[in-house]
């Protein structure tokens, strides 16, 4: 009798163990599947980042299913936090400036999928800034901004000062510098006198993991991006987007200011992979 009861207990224990293992296996498979379904996209807090986040907001809930896209804010894409996030390899797709793009491409694991923003770096001054600036601030670790300034100004006469991006507007307003280089969207918020620094120069590129260049999720993301960017060729659509970002109704004024910067959007469908 005791042996029978013991065998039944052992059998019951085995059944419970098998059930637990099945649950663990199911949870793991489900987690793996969920993880695999996520396309992690990294964006800075610049024009490209706002465009992408707006695209997700506009299409994610009622037109296109972007539930498989995970958005990661990088802040300054050349900052230490962004560099760490990019170095881990967990970012599948990223909108990056030329300097950050060069760093991640050097790993050999990513490819440049194409330019999304041209001429997004602009020079901003105060209304009372001298016509010939003595000190110009630019974003630290941005060699492309330093190069643009070097092509425009005689560095023997003008001091070019690298600064944290968040400190640039403060330095300009407090007359620590005569001019600063900003992302066009940040300049739009500041609304000071502005002028283009380049013509046809890439400001932001789409960087993609090599194994994902033909991924269906990426293809759909690019397809929707192209539709969205094409819609911004309409002044009314562009004006609404900019005014929503600035939380203002002055659409005509905002558009007039925007057009002085000569920022251009790139087409990824014509890019060479």
N, C-alpha and C positions, 0 to 999 in steps of 0.2 A: 504493500500500500504506500509505504513511504517512498519507495523508489518511483512509483507511478506519479506521485505528487511532485517529486523532484524533477522528473522528466517534463511534466507539464509546466513547471515554473521555468525550467531552462528554455522550453519551446516558446513560452510567452515572452521571456526576456529577449530571445532572438528576434521574435516578431517586432517587439518594440524597437530594438536596435536597428533592424532593417528599415522600419518606418522612419526613424530619426535620420538615418543615412539618406533615405530618399528625399526627405524634406531639405536636408542640407544641400544635396545635389541639385534639387529644383531651384532653391534660392540662389545658389551659385550660378547656375545656368541663366536664370532670369537676370541676375545682376550683370553677368557677362554680356548678355544680349542687349541690356539697356545701355551698358557702357559702350558697346560697339556701335549703337545707333546714334550716339552723340558725336556731332562734328563740332569741335571746340574752336571758336573763332575769337581771336584777340584783336581788340581795337584800342587806340589811344583816345584821349579826350580832345580830339581835333576834328577837322571837317569830315574826314573819312569815317571816323567813329560815329559822328552824329548821323551821317548819311546811312550807315549800316544799321544803327539802332532804330532809326526812323523807318527803314525798310522792314525790319522785324516787327515793329509796332503796327505798321499799316497792313502787313500781309499775314502775320503769324496767327491771327485768331479767326479770320473769316474768308481768306482767299486761298492761301497756301499753308500747308501744314509744315511749320518750322519747329515743331516740338523736338525734333532730333538735332537742333542747332543749339549749342551752349555758348552763350556770349560771356567773354571775360574782358573786363575793363583793364587796360594796361596803364592808364594814366599817361605819363610821358614815356613814349616807347623807347627812349634812350636812357631812362632812369634805371636805378638799380633793381627796383621791384619788377619792372617789365623785363629786364635782362635776365633775371632769375627765372621768371615764368617761361620765357622763351627757351632758356638753356635746358630746362627739364625735358623738353620734347613732347610735353603734354598739349601744346598748342598745335592744332592741325592746320589752321589757316590764320593769317595775320595781315592786317593793314599796317604797313611800316614805312617810315621815312627811309631815305637812301642809306643813312649810316647804320640804323638798326637792321635794315635788310641785308647789308653787306656782312654784318656780324653773323646773322643766322644762316645765311647762304654759305658761309665758309665751312659750316659743319658738313656740307655735302648731302644733307638729308632733305633739303628743301629746294624748290625752284621758284624763280620769279615768274609769276603767271601774267604779269602785265601791269601797266600804270593805271591807277584809278583817279589820281589828282595831278594836274599840272599847274605850276606857278602858284602854289598855295602859300608860299612864304612872301610876306609883304613887309614893307618898311612903314612904320607908324611914327609920327612926330606929334608934338604938341602944337597948338595954334601959335604959340609964341616961340617955338624952336627956331634957332638960327638957320638960315638957308644952307649954310655949310656946317654940318654938325661936327663937333669936336670929339664926342664920345658916342658910340653906338653899341647898344647891348644886343646880344643874340643868345639863343638857347645853348647852354653848355653841352658839349659832346656832339654838336651838330656841325660837322665839317662842311656839309653842303651849304649851310648858311654863311659860314666864314668865307667859303669860296665865292659865293654870290656877292658878298660885300667887298671882297678883294678885287672883283672885276669892276665894281662900280666906284669905289673910293680909293684914293691914294693913302695907303696905310702909314705913310710917313707923316701925314697930316691929320689923320683920323685914328683915334684909339678904338679898337674893336674889343669889347669886353664881354667874355662869356658869363652867363648868369643862369640861375635856376629859372625855368619858364614862368613859374608862379610869381617871381619877383620882378619880372620885366615891366608890367604895367605900373607897379608901385614906383620903380626907379624912374620911369618916364614922368609920372605925375609929380614926383618930388624933385625933379630937375637934377637927378644924379646922372642922367644921360640925356642926350639931345634927341635920340631916336632909338627905336627898338625893332627887332625882327619878330614878327608874330605869325602864327597860323591865321589864315584869312578869317576864320570863324571867330577867333579871339579878338581880332582887330574889329570885326563887325560889332562885337559887344562893346568895345571901348569907344568906337565911333569918333576917333581922332583923325586928323589929316593922314592920308595913306597914299602910297604909290607902289606900283609893281616893282619887283626886283629881277624878274626874269621873263623870258618869252619861250614857252615850249619846254621848260625844264621839269622833269618828274619830281614831284613832292612826296607822293605816296604810291607804293606798289602793293599788289596782292601777292603774298608769299604763301606757298602751299607745299605740304609734304609730298615728296615724289610719288609715293604709293597711292596718293589720293587724287592725282591729276585727272583721272577718268572716273572718279567716284560720282555716282548718280546724285548724291546730296549736294556735292559741290557744283555739279552742272545745273541743278535746279536753283541753287543760291545765285549763281552767276546769271542765269536766265532772268530771275526776278530782279536782280541788281540792274541789269541792262534795261529792263522795262521801266524801272524806277528812275534811273538816270535820264533815259530818253524823255520821260514825262517832265523833267526839270528844264527842258529846252523851252517849255511854255512859261512865260514870265509870271503868269498867275500862280502856277503850281510852285515855282521856285520862291516867289514872294511869300506865299502862305507858309512854306516850310521855314524860311528864314524868320518870319514874324512869329511863328510858333516857338522857335528856339529863343528869340529875344523877348517873348511875351509882350509884344506890341502890336498895334493895329496900323502903324505907319508904313504900309506896304510900298507905296511909291518911293518914299524917302529911303527905305531900306534897300530897295532894288537899285536905285540910282547910286547909292554908296557901294553896293556890291559890284556893280559893273565897272567901277573905277579900278578895281583890283585885278581884273582880267584873269580870274581863275577859270580853269577848264577842267571838265570831267573826261576821263579816258573811257574807251570802249574795250572791254575784255574779250569780246567775240572776235576782234581783229588782232588780238595779241598773239605773238608767236610763243608756243608752249615749249 
